[in-house]
Amino acid sequence: MADGNDNNKEGFRVPLLNNRYHENCPGCKVDQAKEMQQGVPLKHILTVWMITLCTTLPVCCLFPFLYFMVRDFGIAKEEADISSYAGYVGSSYMFSRSLSSIPWGMIADRYGRKYAIVIGIAAVVVFNTLFGLSTSFWMAVTTRFFLGILNGSLGPTKAYATEIFREEYQALGLSTVSAAWGMGLVLGPALGGYLAQPVEQYPHVFPKGSLFDKFPYFLPCFIISAFALIVLVACIWLPETLHNHKVTDESNEDAEALENEITGEKVQKDESLLLNWPLMSSIIIYCVFSLHDLAYTEVFSLWAVSPRWLGGLNYSTDNVGNVLSISGVSLLLYQILLYPFLEKVCGPVRLSHISAVISIPILQSHPFIALLSGFTMDLLITIVSILMLCLSQTIITGLFLLQNRAVEQHQRGAANGIAMTGMSLFKAFGPAGGGALLSWSEKRLDASFLPGPHVVFFVLNLVAALGVLMMFKPFLAEKKKTPSERLH
């Protein structure tokens, strides 16, 4: 009798598995391919890496030459006004991206991840090129604005990275997004610094009167756009992961009914994303740490080049670039080789807890390192920069995993759009707040409590501590596994 029951159950599961796939559905084809997949999916890792890098490079490649670009426009009446106008150009991208992230997520849920990704990369090709050819302040602002509003591919890319990998490799997929993002934030400014004004920097290669003499900031933008064009062509063969059939069709209803009969559980109806607390709690924490990370990035660069008498390191831009480059390469190795193993052992939440707690004393050690000199100071500041970058991306990647696991596939694009909107708004305050805080701290070098830069890193730690507290229950909630996830 027991054997008969087992056979019946087994008989039920066979059609249940068969009903999981629909003919002519690209998402079902991807799911079938994942079941037959063996080993680490290096092809998918490279795909996600290239797409994310295309999105990231234009974000910050302009920072090294933006001051000179605005100066050449001649819009600033005084030299002191240049930074203000440069801020408008820099913020136009992030502002417009905050307006379009949710719509692009909804488009990705309706028409597919590939559709949103391709349009985002195409926007990089067109508007990043036009930005390099800007001849006026308003042209620069307008091209950056349209670049941000049309380049909504990062959210869909995170959804895509969750769906293209098998469950055991999802952490690897999202860590690839984080690593590519971190590398883009390093490579972008490097390209902008090394390739801007090439006639002045490399007169033997780029003669006067050439195209790059008339448009001195075009070369780094052109290189990035050319790279984006190659990736755009490669996206022709990008497999779509979105299912084109309704989850409420007859076969799926029968399958869900069978699944409920087997497990004795009920399937919950879709709820509003704003009422999905596992999603919203992880997004709120993500916004807090995004603010912290960008403020730290701004403060670190300004503090490192500040003179020693102001509590800085007296570094040159080359010194800062060297530290960030080493940190970027270290992040790449960590995210690909070490993070997936740690996530599997500890889980995304516990690993984020540990990383956030460890980052607090490391962050507060920065002003003490400034008291040293020579090789010892250089070595220690490189080590703490690597640690801060890796710990930061560990937290962010863990939150990526929680966000994408908190919703079903048909809502994942919109969920990532909400996360991108919140992150963009919080990041808009990070650089301004960090710069103002550092400027204020340098005016209180003789204070008895937290003098000079000590107060800056203390305030950053308060933000980090807030994020740590929010990562515990009852604030942070994790989605419970569905019956189908338990069956597999």
C-alpha positions as CSV (number, residue, x, y, z in Angstrom):
1,M,0.0,0.0,0.0
2,A,2.8,2.3,0.8
3,D,4.4,1.5,-2.5
4,G,1.2,2.4,-4.3
5,N,1.1,5.8,-2.5
6,D,4.7,6.5,-3.4
7,N,4.0,5.6,-7.0
8,N,1.0,7.9,-7.1
9,K,3.0,10.7,-5.7
10,E,5.8,10.0,-8.2
11,G,3.1,9.9,-10.9
12,F,1.8,13.3,-9.9
13,R,5.3,14.8,-9.9
14,V,6.1,13.8,-13.5
15,P,3.3,15.8,-15.1
16,L,4.0,18.6,-12.7
17,L,7.5,18.9,-13.9
18,N,6.4,18.6,-17.5
19,N,3.9,21.4,-17.1
20,R,6.7,23.7,-15.9
21,Y,7.8,24.4,-19.5
22,H,5.8,26.0,-22.3
23,E,6.6,25.8,-25.9
24,N,8.0,28.9,-27.6
25,C,8.6,30.6,-24.2
26,P,12.2,32.0,-23.9
27,G,12.1,31.9,-20.1
28,C,11.2,28.2,-20.2
29,K,14.1,27.6,-22.6
30,V,16.5,29.2,-20.2
31,D,15.1,27.2,-17.3
32,Q,15.6,24.0,-19.3
33,A,19.1,25.0,-20.2
34,K,19.9,25.7,-16.5
35,E,18.8,22.2,-15.5
36,M,21.2,20.6,-18.0
37,Q,24.0,23.1,-17.0
38,Q,27.1,21.7,-15.4
39,G,29.9,23.6,-13.7
40,V,30.4,27.4,-13.3
41,P,28.6,29.3,-16.2
42,L,31.6,31.4,-17.3
43,K,29.7,32.6,-20.4
44,H,26.9,34.1,-18.3
45,I,29.5,35.6,-15.9
46,L,31.2,37.4,-18.8
47,T,27.9,38.6,-20.3
48,V,26.7,40.1,-17.0
49,W,30.2,41.6,-16.5
50,M,30.2,43.4,-19.9
51,I,26.7,44.7,-19.6
52,T,27.2,46.1,-16.1
53,L,30.5,47.6,-17.1
54,C,28.8,49.4,-20.0
55,T,26.3,50.9,-17.6
56,T,29.0,52.0,-15.0
57,L,31.8,53.5,-17.1
58,P,29.8,56.6,-18.3
59,V,28.7,57.4,-14.7
60,C,32.1,58.7,-13.5
61,C,34.5,58.9,-16.4
62,L,33.8,62.7,-16.6
63,F,34.9,63.5,-13.0
64,P,38.7,64.0,-13.7
65,F,38.1,66.4,-16.6
66,L,34.7,67.9,-15.7
67,Y,36.2,71.0,-14.0
68,F,38.3,71.8,-17.1
69,M,35.4,71.1,-19.5
70,V,33.1,73.6,-17.7
71,R,35.9,76.1,-17.6
72,D,36.3,75.8,-21.4
73,F,32.5,76.4,-21.8
74,G,33.1,79.9,-20.4
75,I,29.8,79.9,-18.6
76,A,31.3,80.6,-15.1
77,K,31.9,84.3,-14.5
78,E,34.4,83.6,-11.7
79,E,36.6,80.6,-11.2
80,A,34.9,79.8,-7.9
81,D,31.7,79.2,-9.8
82,I,33.1,76.4,-12.0
83,S,32.6,73.8,-9.3
84,S,28.9,74.7,-9.0
85,Y,28.3,74.4,-12.7
86,A,30.3,71.1,-12.8
87,G,28.0,69.8,-10.0
88,Y,24.9,70.4,-12.2
89,V,26.5,68.4,-15.0
90,G,27.5,65.6,-12.7
91,S,24.1,65.4,-10.9
92,S,22.0,65.5,-14.0
93,Y,22.7,61.9,-14.7
94,M,21.8,60.6,-11.3
95,F,18.7,62.8,-11.1
96,S,17.3,61.6,-14.4
97,R,18.1,58.0,-13.5
98,S,16.0,58.3,-10.3
99,L,13.1,59.4,-12.4
100,S,13.3,56.5,-14.9
101,S,14.4,53.5,-12.8
102,I,10.9,52.3,-11.9
103,P,9.4,52.8,-15.4
104,W,12.4,50.8,-16.9
105,G,11.8,48.1,-14.3
106,M,8.2,47.9,-15.3
107,I,9.1,47.8,-19.0
108,A,11.6,44.9,-18.3
109,D,8.8,43.0,-16.5
110,R,6.4,43.5,-19.4
111,Y,8.6,43.3,-22.5
112,G,11.7,41.5,-21.3
113,R,15.1,42.0,-19.7
114,K,16.8,42.0,-23.0
115,Y,14.7,44.8,-24.3
116,A,15.6,47.1,-21.4
117,I,19.2,46.2,-21.5
118,V,19.6,46.8,-25.2
119,I,18.0,50.2,-25.1
120,G,20.2,51.2,-22.1
121,I,23.4,50.2,-23.9
122,A,22.2,52.0,-27.1
123,A,21.7,55.1,-25.0
124,V,25.3,54.9,-23.8
125,V,26.5,54.6,-27.5
126,V,24.6,57.7,-28.6
127,F,24.4,60.1,-25.7
128,N,27.8,59.4,-24.1
129,T,29.3,60.1,-27.6
130,L,27.3,63.3,-27.8
131,F,28.5,64.4,-24.4
132,G,32.1,64.1,-25.5
133,L,31.3,66.4,-28.4
134,S,29.6,69.0,-26.2
135,T,30.4,72.6,-27.1
136,S,28.2,74.3,-24.4
137,F,27.2,73.8,-20.8
138,W,23.6,73.1,-21.8
139,M,24.5,70.5,-24.3
140,A,26.5,68.7,-21.7
141,V,23.7,68.8,-19.1
142,T,21.1,67.7,-21.7
143,T,23.1,64.8,-23.0
144,R,23.9,63.6,-19.5
145,F,20.2,63.9,-18.6
146,F,19.1,61.8,-21.5
147,L,21.8,59.3,-20.9
148,G,20.5,58.8,-17.3
149,I,16.8,58.7,-18.3
150,L,17.3,56.2,-21.1
151,N,20.0,54.0,-19.5
152,G,17.8,52.0,-17.1
153,S,19.7,48.7,-17.7
154,L,21.3,48.2,-14.2
155,G,18.0,47.2,-12.5
156,P,17.1,44.7,-15.3
157,T,20.6,43.4,-15.3
158,K,20.4,42.5,-11.6
159,A,17.1,40.7,-12.3
160,Y,18.7,39.0,-15.3
161,A,21.7,37.9,-13.2
162,T,19.3,36.3,-10.8
163,E,17.4,34.4,-13.5
164,I,20.1,33.3,-15.9
165,F,22.0,31.4,-13.2
166,R,21.0,28.3,-11.3
167,E,20.1,28.9,-7.7
168,E,23.4,27.8,-6.4
169,Y,25.2,30.3,-8.6
170,Q,22.8,33.3,-8.0
171,A,25.3,34.7,-5.5
172,L,28.0,34.5,-8.1
173,G,25.8,36.2,-10.6
174,L,24.9,39.2,-8.4
175,S,28.5,39.4,-7.1
176,T,29.6,39.7,-10.7
177,V,27.2,42.8,-11.0
178,S,28.8,44.3,-7.9
179,A,32.3,43.5,-9.0
180,A,31.8,45.0,-12.4
181,W,30.1,48.1,-10.9
182,G,33.1,48.6,-8.5
183,M,35.6,48.1,-11.4
184,G,33.7,50.6,-13.5
185,L,33.9,53.2,-10.8
186,V,37.7,52.7,-10.9
187,L,38.3,52.3,-14.7
188,G,35.9,55.1,-15.6
189,P,37.9,57.9,-13.9
190,A,41.1,56.3,-15.0
191,L,40.0,56.6,-18.7
192,G,38.8,60.1,-18.1
193,G,42.1,61.1,-16.5
194,Y,44.5,59.5,-18.9
195,L,42.6,60.2,-22.2
196,A,41.2,63.7,-21.7
197,Q,43.0,66.5,-23.5
198,P,45.1,64.1,-25.5
199,V,46.7,66.8,-27.6
200,E,48.3,68.3,-24.5
201,Q,49.1,65.0,-22.9
202,Y,50.3,63.1,-26.0
203,P,51.3,65.7,-28.6
204,H,53.4,63.2,-30.6
205,V,50.3,61.0,-31.1
206,F,47.5,63.6,-31.4
207,P,48.6,66.7,-33.4
208,K,47.1,70.2,-33.1
209,G,44.2,70.9,-35.4
210,S,42.9,67.4,-35.2
211,L,39.4,66.3,-34.1
212,F,40.7,65.7,-30.6
213,D,42.1,69.2,-30.4
214,K,38.7,70.7,-31.2
215,F,37.0,68.3,-28.8
216,P,39.6,67.6,-26.1
217,Y,37.2,65.5,-24.0
218,F,35.9,63.3,-26.7
219,L,38.5,60.5,-26.7
220,P,37.5,58.9,-23.3
221,C,33.8,59.1,-24.2
222,F,34.5,57.6,-27.7
223,I,36.5,54.7,-26.2
224,I,33.6,53.9,-23.8
225,S,31.0,54.3,-26.5
226,A,33.0,52.0,-28.9
227,F,33.1,49.4,-26.2
228,A,29.4,49.8,-25.6
229,L,28.7,49.3,-29.3
230,I,30.6,46.0,-29.3
231,V,28.5,44.8,-26.3
232,L,25.4,46.0,-28.0
233,V,26.1,43.9,-31.1
234,A,26.8,40.9,-28.8
235,C,23.5,41.4,-27.1
236,I,21.8,40.2,-30.3
237,W,22.5,36.6,-29.0
238,L,21.4,37.5,-25.4
239,P,18.9,34.9,-24.2
240,E,15.7,36.3,-22.8
241,T,14.8,35.1,-19.3
242,L,11.3,36.5,-19.0
243,H,8.4,34.0,-19.5
244,N,5.9,35.0,-22.1
245,H,3.0,32.9,-20.7
246,K,0.6,33.8,-17.9
247,V,1.1,32.1,-14.6
248,T,-2.7,31.7,-14.3
249,D,-3.2,29.6,-17.3
250,E,-5.0,26.2,-17.0
251,S,-1.9,24.0,-16.9
252,N,-0.2,26.1,-14.3
253,E,-3.4,26.2,-12.2
254,D,-3.5,22.4,-12.3
255,A,0.2,22.2,-11.4
256,E,-0.3,24.6,-8.5
257,A,-3.3,22.7,-7.3
258,L,-1.3,19.4,-7.4
259,E,1.6,21.1,-5.6
260,N,-0.6,22.4,-2.9
261,E,-2.2,18.9,-2.5
262,I,1.3,17.4,-2.1
263,T,2.6,20.0,0.4
264,G,-0.6,20.9,2.1
265,E,0.1,24.6,1.7
266,K,-1.7,27.5,0.0
267,V,-0.2,29.8,-2.7
268,Q,-0.5,33.5,-1.7
269,K,-1.7,36.0,-4.2
270,D,0.6,38.7,-5.5
271,E,0.8,41.7,-3.3
272,S,1.8,45.3,-3.9
273,L,5.6,45.7,-4.0
274,L,5.3,48.6,-1.5
275,L,3.6,46.2,0.9
276,N,6.2,43.5,0.4
277,W,8.2,44.1,3.6
278,P,11.0,41.6,2.9
279,L,11.6,43.6,-0.3
280,M,11.1,47.1,1.1
281,S,13.2,46.5,4.3
282,S,16.2,45.3,2.2
283,I,15.8,48.3,-0.2
284,I,15.8,50.8,2.7
285,I,18.9,49.3,4.2
286,Y,20.4,49.3,0.6
287,C,19.8,53.0,0.4
288,V,21.4,53.7,3.8
289,F,24.6,51.8,2.8
290,S,24.6,53.4,-0.7
291,L,24.6,56.8,0.9
292,H,27.4,55.7,3.2
293,D,29.5,54.2,0.4
294,L,29.3,57.2,-1.9
295,A,30.0,59.6,0.9
296,Y,33.0,57.5,1.9
297,T,34.3,57.5,-1.7
298,E,34.0,61.3,-1.9
299,V,35.6,61.8,1.5
300,F,38.4,59.4,0.9
301,S,39.5,61.1,-2.3
302,L,39.3,64.6,-0.8
303,W,40.9,63.5,2.4
304,A,43.8,61.7,0.7
305,V,44.9,64.7,-1.3
306,S,44.5,67.1,1.6
307,P,47.8,68.4,3.1
308,R,49.2,66.8,6.2
309,W,48.6,69.8,8.4
310,L,44.8,69.4,7.7
311,G,45.0,65.7,8.7
312,G,45.2,64.3,5.1
313,L,47.7,62.2,3.4
314,N,49.1,64.8,1.0
315,Y,48.6,62.4,-1.9
316,S,48.7,63.3,-5.6
317,T,45.9,62.2,-7.9
318,D,48.2,59.5,-9.2
319,N,48.7,58.2,-5.7
320,V,44.9,58.0,-5.2
321,G,44.5,56.4,-8.6
322,N,47.1,53.7,-7.7
323,V,45.3,52.9,-4.4
324,L,41.9,52.7,-6.1
325,S,43.2,50.6,-9.0
326,I,44.8,48.0,-6.6
327,S,41.5,48.0,-4.6
328,G,39.5,47.5,-7.8
329,V,41.5,44.5,-8.9
330,S,41.3,43.0,-5.4
331,L,37.6,43.5,-5.4
332,L,37.3,41.6,-8.7
333,L,39.2,38.6,-7.3
334,Y,37.3,38.7,-4.1
335,Q,33.8,38.8,-5.7
336,I,34.5,36.1,-8.1
337,L,36.6,33.7,-6.1
338,L,35.8,34.2,-2.4
339,Y,32.3,35.8,-2.0
340,P,30.2,32.9,-3.4
341,F,31.9,30.5,-1.0
342,L,31.4,32.8,2.0
343,E,27.8,33.5,1.0
344,K,27.1,29.7,0.8
345,V,28.6,29.1,4.3
346,C,27.2,32.1,6.1
347,G,24.2,33.2,4.1
348,P,23.7,36.8,2.7
349,V,22.3,38.3,6.0
350,R,24.8,36.9,8.4
351,L,27.7,37.7,6.1
352,S,26.4,41.3,5.7
353,H,26.2,41.6,9.5
354,I,29.8,40.5,9.9
355,S,31.0,42.8,7.1
356,A,29.3,45.8,8.5
357,V,30.6,45.3,12.0
358,I,34.2,44.8,10.8
359,S,34.0,47.9,8.7
360,I,33.4,50.2,11.6
361,P,36.8,50.0,13.4
362,I,38.6,49.9,10.0
363,L,36.8,53.1,8.9
364,Q,37.8,54.9,12.2
365,S,41.4,53.9,11.7
366,H,41.9,56.2,8.7
367,P,42.9,59.4,10.6
368,F,45.4,57.4,12.7
369,I,47.0,56.0,9.6
370,A,47.6,59.7,8.5
371,L,49.9,60.1,11.5
372,L,52.4,57.6,9.8
373,S,54.6,58.3,6.8
374,G,56.4,56.6,4.0
375,F,55.9,53.0,2.9
376,T,54.1,52.0,6.1
377,M,51.4,54.6,5.5
378,D,51.1,53.7,1.9
379,L,50.8,50.0,2.7
380,L,48.2,50.4,5.4
381,I,46.0,52.8,3.5
382,T,46.0,50.4,0.5
383,I,45.0,47.5,2.8
384,V,42.2,49.5,4.5
385,S,41.0,50.7,1.1
386,I,40.8,47.1,-0.2
387,L,39.0,45.9,2.9
388,M,36.5,48.8,2.9
389,L,35.7,48.2,-0.8
390,C,35.3,44.4,-0.4
391,L,33.2,44.7,2.8
392,S,31.0,47.3,1.2
393,Q,30.4,45.2,-1.9
394,T,29.7,42.2,0.4
395,I,26.9,44.1,2.1
396,I,25.5,45.4,-1.2
397,T,25.6,42.0,-2.9
398,G,23.8,40.4,0.1
399,L,21.1,43.0,-0.2
400,F,20.9,42.4,-4.0
401,L,20.2,38.7,-3.2
402,L,17.5,39.5,-0.6
403,Q,15.8,42.0,-3.0
404,N,15.7,39.6,-5.9
405,R,14.6,36.6,-3.8
406,A,11.8,38.6,-2.2
407,V,9.7,38.8,-5.4
408,E,8.6,36.5,-8.2
409,Q,10.0,36.9,-11.7
410,H,7.2,39.0,-13.1
411,Q,7.7,41.6,-10.4
412,R,11.5,41.5,-10.3
413,G,12.2,44.3,-12.8
414,A,9.9,46.7,-11.0
415,A,11.4,45.8,-7.7
416,N,14.9,46.5,-8.9
417,G,13.6,49.8,-10.4
418,I,12.3,50.9,-6.9
419,A,15.7,50.0,-5.4
420,M,17.5,52.0,-8.1
421,T,15.3,55.0,-7.6
422,G,15.9,55.0,-3.8
423,M,19.6,54.4,-4.3
424,S,19.9,57.2,-6.8
425,L,18.1,59.7,-4.5
426,F,20.3,58.8,-1.5
427,K,23.5,58.9,-3.6
428,A,22.6,62.4,-4.7
429,F,23.1,63.6,-1.1
430,G,26.3,61.5,-0.5
431,P,29.0,63.5,-2.3
432,A,27.6,66.9,-1.2
433,G,27.2,65.9,2.4
434,G,30.6,64.2,2.6
435,G,32.4,67.1,1.0
436,A,30.7,69.7,3.3
437,L,31.4,67.5,6.4
438,L,35.1,67.2,5.5
439,S,35.4,71.0,4.9
440,W,33.8,71.7,8.3
441,S,36.1,69.2,10.0
442,E,39.2,70.9,8.7
443,K,38.1,74.1,10.5
444,R,38.1,72.3,13.9
445,L,41.6,70.8,14.0
446,D,42.1,71.9,17.6
447,A,38.8,70.6,19.0
448,S,39.1,68.5,22.2
449,F,36.6,65.9,21.0
450,L,37.1,64.2,17.6
451,P,39.3,66.8,16.1
452,G,39.7,67.3,12.3
453,P,39.0,64.2,10.1
454,H,38.2,62.1,13.2
455,V,34.7,63.5,13.2
456,V,34.2,62.8,9.5
457,F,34.8,59.1,9.9
458,F,32.9,59.0,13.2
459,V,29.8,60.4,11.4
460,L,30.2,57.9,8.6
461,N,30.4,55.2,11.2
462,L,27.1,56.4,12.7
463,V,25.5,55.9,9.3
464,A,27.1,52.4,9.2
465,A,25.9,51.6,12.7
466,L,22.3,52.6,11.7
467,G,22.5,50.2,8.8
468,V,23.8,47.4,11.0
469,L,20.9,47.8,13.5
470,M,18.4,47.8,10.6
471,M,19.8,44.5,9.3
472,F,18.4,42.7,12.4
473,K,14.9,41.5,13.0
474,P,12.2,42.7,13.2
475,F,13.2,45.4,10.7
476,L,14.8,43.2,8.1
477,A,12.6,40.3,7.0
478,E,13.4,37.5,4.6
479,K,10.9,35.9,2.2
480,K,9.9,32.4,3.1
481,K,10.5,29.7,0.5
482,T,7.5,28.8,-1.7
483,P,6.3,25.2,-1.9
484,S,7.9,24.7,-5.3
485,E,11.2,25.9,-4.0
486,R,10.9,23.4,-1.1
487,L,10.1,20.6,-3.6
488,H,13.3,21.3,-5.5
